[in-house]
Amino acid sequence: MIPYSFGIYPMTTYAIGDIQGCAAQLDALLELIDAESPDAKLIFLGDLVNRGPDSLGTLRKIRALGDRASVVLGNHDLHLLAVAHGIRQPNRADTVMDILSAPDRDTLLDWLRHQAMALRVNDYLLVHAGVLPQWSAVQVLAVAHEVETRLRSNDWVDFLRNMHGNEPARWNDDLQGPARMRCIVNGLTRLRYCTADGTMDFITKESPGNPPPGYLPWFEVPNRQTNDVTMVFGHWSTLGLSLQPNVIGLDTGCVWGGKLTALRLQDRALLQVSCPQYQQPG
């Protein structure tokens, strides 16, 4: 068993889409969940922070849930860690400065870097963005654990310094060092479209109705090696809610004026709260 990456949850379990600092909507959603299943396990699909009005409150709330909550890290969560250590500059739309000036900043950031990159729960495999077509479910957990180990190590800041970039855009089992880590991170936290051989596109964010020439949504690539499990992910707000037999997308655009969504894994029942539009597309 790979540590931190596999679990069997006989109790009720909800997967929750991208929050992005919308703490008030998270509170409202948790109230709905608690009214039905007060002891339910909660799995957050990444992008806990950024773009919404209360990233600090969101982190504090999820951390305070203790063992009830599990998290897979998203690109905005990793961006926060890099900004906090001066590796990246804040973007104009960032809303994480309240975390960086908070008295419990170090406690929150240390908790964040100890979260997972992928989780296997019964027949579900949960990631933030996607998986490359060459990866089996077992390999997803293995490569995720490689990144988790680096993030939890004493040289985790050095890992962050080499984490960003678009190359290599295609997976190879022989990749090593920073190139290997970067490819894994991009696949798990940034992926939307790729070619049949797994070459990633990092530009297009639109819905699958108009893919770049030669590219497919990652979950439509023929012979994807994770077809034997049900993938659950967030990240792709323009895709919206997607409930297919073995593909479930739960980023319903909370920060863009959509909804914050929770899905009960046992029977795929949905709970949703509406959200104000905190950000304008563009």
Buried (B, 14 or more C-beta within 10 A) or exposed (E): EEEBBBBEBEEBBBBBBBBBBBBBBBBBBBEBBEEEBEEBBBBBBBBBBBBBBBBBBBBBBBBEBEEEBBBBBBBBBBBBBBBBEEBBEBEEEBBBEBBBEBEEBEEBBEBBBBBBBBBBBBEBBBBBBBBBBBBBBBBBBBBBBEBBEBBBEEEBBEBBBBBBBEEBBBBEEEBEEBBBBBBBBBBBBBBBBBBBEBBBBBEBBEBBEEBEEEBBBBBBBEEBBBBEBBBBBBBBBBBBBBEEEBBBBBBBBBBBBBBBBBBBBBEEEBBBBEBEEBBEEE
